[in-house]
């Protein structure tokens, strides 16, 4: 396999890594209780996923 002949400069490395940053996770609203939750996950407040209870809710 070919290998690089010269090293990449700091600027070139920085331009390449310009999009390697963390993104804010998207949120969905739980239709059962209305709290924000991660999409495709059970609601941590009420324990429902797709209209059915799947986990025990966290009581405060």
C-alpha distances in whole Angstrom, upper triangle without the diagonal:
4,6,10,12,15,17,18,22,24,25,22,21,25,25,22,23,27,27,26,30,32,34,38,38,40,43,46,49,51,53,55,56,54,52,49,46,42,42,41,43,46,49,49,53,54,52,52,49,49,53,53,54,51,51,54,54,54,58,59
4,7,9,12,14,15,19,22,23,19,19,23,22,20,22,25,26,25,29,31,34,37,38,40,44,46,50,52,54,56,57,55,53,49,47,43,43,43,44,48,50,50,54,55,53,53,50,51,55,55,55,52,52,55,55,55,59,59
4,6,9,10,12,16,19,20,17,17,20,20,18,20,23,24,23,27,30,32,36,37,39,43,46,49,51,54,56,56,54,52,48,46,42,42,42,44,47,49,49,53,54,52,53,50,51,54,55,55,52,52,54,54,54,57,58
4,6,7,9,12,15,17,14,14,17,18,16,18,21,22,22,25,28,31,35,36,39,42,45,49,51,53,56,56,54,51,48,45,42,42,42,44,47,49,49,52,55,53,53,50,51,55,55,55,53,52,55,55,54,57,58
4,7,10,13,16,18,15,16,19,20,18,21,23,25,25,28,31,34,38,39,42,46,48,52,54,57,59,59,57,55,51,49,45,46,46,47,51,52,53,56,58,56,56,54,55,58,59,59,56,56,58,58,57,61,61
4,7,9,13,14,12,13,16,17,16,19,21,24,23,26,30,32,36,38,41,44,47,51,53,56,58,58,56,53,49,48,44,45,46,47,50,52,51,55,57,55,56,53,54,58,59,58,56,55,58,57,56,59,59
4,6,9,12,10,10,13,15,14,16,18,21,20,23,27,29,33,35,38,41,45,48,50,53,55,55,53,50,46,45,42,42,43,44,47,49,48,51,54,52,53,51,52,55,56,56,53,52,55,54,53,56,56
4,7,8,6,6,10,11,10,12,15,17,17,20,24,26,30,32,35,38,42,45,47,50,53,52,50,47,44,42,39,39,41,42,45,46,46,49,52,50,51,48,50,53,54,54,51,50,53,52,51,54,54
4,5,5,6,9,10,11,12,14,17,17,20,23,26,30,32,35,38,42,45,48,51,53,52,50,47,43,42,39,40,42,43,46,47,46,49,52,51,51,49,50,54,55,54,52,51,53,52,51,54,53
4,6,5,6,9,10,10,12,15,15,17,21,24,27,30,32,36,39,43,45,48,50,50,47,44,41,39,37,38,40,40,44,44,44,46,49,48,49,47,48,52,53,52,50,49,51,50,48,51,50
4,5,5,6,9,10,10,14,15,17,20,23,26,29,31,35,38,42,44,47,50,49,46,44,40,39,36,37,39,40,43,44,44,46,49,48,49,47,48,51,52,52,50,49,51,50,49,51,50
4,5,5,6,9,10,13,14,16,20,22,26,29,31,35,38,41,44,47,49,49,46,43,40,39,36,36,38,39,43,43,43,46,49,48,48,46,47,50,51,51,49,48,50,49,48,51,51
4,6,5,6,9,11,11,14,18,20,24,26,29,32,36,39,42,45,47,46,44,41,37,36,33,34,35,36,40,41,40,43,46,45,45,43,44,48,49,48,46,45,47,46,45,48,48
4,5,5,6,9,10,12,15,18,21,24,27,30,34,37,40,43,45,44,42,39,35,34,31,32,34,35,38,39,39,41,44,43,44,42,43,46,47,47,45,44,46,45,44,46,46
4,5,5,8,10,12,16,18,21,24,26,30,33,36,39,42,45,44,41,39,35,34,31,32,34,35,38,39,39,42,44,43,44,41,42,46,47,47,45,45,47,45,45,47,47
4,6,7,8,12,15,17,21,23,25,29,32,36,38,41,43,43,40,38,34,33,30,30,32,33,37,37,38,41,43,42,42,40,40,44,45,45,43,43,45,44,43,46,46
4,6,5,8,12,14,18,20,23,26,29,33,35,38,41,40,38,35,31,30,27,28,29,30,34,35,35,37,40,39,39,37,38,42,43,42,40,40,42,41,40,43,43
4,6,7,11,13,16,19,21,25,28,31,34,37,40,39,36,34,30,29,26,27,29,30,34,34,34,37,39,38,39,37,38,41,42,42,40,40,42,40,40,42,42
4,6,9,10,14,16,18,22,25,28,31,34,36,36,33,31,27,26,23,23,25,27,30,31,31,34,36,35,35,33,34,37,39,39,37,37,39,38,37,40,40
4,7,9,13,15,18,21,24,28,30,33,36,35,33,30,26,25,22,23,24,25,29,29,30,32,35,34,34,32,33,36,37,37,35,35,37,36,35,38,38
4,6,10,12,15,19,22,26,28,31,33,32,30,27,24,22,20,21,23,24,27,27,27,30,32,32,32,30,32,35,36,35,34,33,35,33,32,35,35
4,7,9,12,16,19,22,25,28,30,29,27,24,20,19,16,18,20,20,23,23,23,26,29,28,28,27,28,31,32,32,30,29,31,30,29,31,31
4,6,9,12,16,19,22,25,27,26,24,21,17,16,14,15,18,18,21,21,22,24,27,26,26,25,26,29,30,30,28,28,30,28,27,30,30
4,6,9,13,16,19,22,24,23,20,18,14,13,11,13,16,17,19,19,19,21,23,23,24,22,24,26,28,28,26,26,27,25,24,27,27
4,7,10,13,16,19,21,20,18,15,11,10,8,9,12,13,16,15,16,18,20,20,20,19,20,23,24,24,23,22,24,22,22,25,25
4,7,10,13,16,18,18,15,13,10,9,7,7,11,12,15,14,16,17,19,19,19,17,18,20,22,23,22,22,24,22,22,25,25
4,7,9,13,15,14,12,10,6,6,5,6,10,10,12,11,13,14,16,16,16,14,15,18,20,20,19,19,21,19,19,22,22
4,6,9,12,12,9,8,6,5,6,5,9,10,11,10,12,13,14,14,13,12,12,14,17,17,18,18,20,18,19,21,22
4,6,9,8,6,6,5,6,8,8,11,11,11,9,12,12,12,13,12,12,12,13,15,16,17,17,19,16,17,19,20
4,5,6,5,5,6,6,9,9,11,10,9,7,10,9,9,10,8,9,9,10,12,12,14,14,15,13,15,17,18
4,6,6,8,10,10,12,12,13,13,11,10,13,12,10,12,9,9,9,8,11,12,15,16,17,15,17,19,20
4,6,8,11,11,14,14,14,13,11,9,11,10,8,9,7,9,9,7,9,10,13,14,14,12,15,16,18
4,6,9,10,14,14,16,14,12,9,10,8,7,10,9,11,12,11,12,12,14,14,14,11,13,14,15
4,7,9,12,13,15,14,13,10,12,10,10,12,11,13,13,13,15,15,17,17,17,14,15,16,17
4,6,10,12,14,13,12,8,9,7,9,11,12,13,14,14,16,15,17,16,16,13,13,14,15
4,7,9,12,11,11,8,9,9,11,13,13,13,15,15,17,17,17,17,17,15,15,17,17
4,6,9,7,8,6,7,9,11,11,11,11,13,14,16,15,15,14,16,13,14,16,17
4,7,6,8,8,9,12,13,13,12,11,13,15,17,16,15,15,17,15,16,19,20
4,5,8,9,12,14,15,13,12,10,11,14,15,16,15,16,18,17,18,22,23
4,7,9,12,15,15,13,11,8,9,12,13,14,13,14,17,17,19,22,24
4,6,9,12,12,10,9,7,9,12,12,12,10,11,14,13,15,18,20
4,6,9,8,6,6,5,8,10,10,9,7,8,10,10,12,15,18
4,5,6,5,6,7,10,11,11,9,9,9,10,8,10,13,15
4,6,5,8,10,13,14,13,11,10,8,9,6,7,10,12
4,6,8,11,14,14,13,11,12,10,9,6,6,8,9
4,6,9,12,11,10,8,9,8,8,5,7,9,11
4,7,10,10,8,6,6,5,6,5,8,11,13
4,7,6,5,4,6,7,9,8,12,14,17
4,5,6,6,6,9,11,12,15,17,20
4,6,8,9,12,15,15,18,21,23
4,7,9,12,14,14,17,19,22
4,6,9,11,12,16,18,21
4,6,8,9,13,15,18
4,7,9,12,15,19
4,6,9,12,15
4,7,9,13
4,6,9
4,7
4
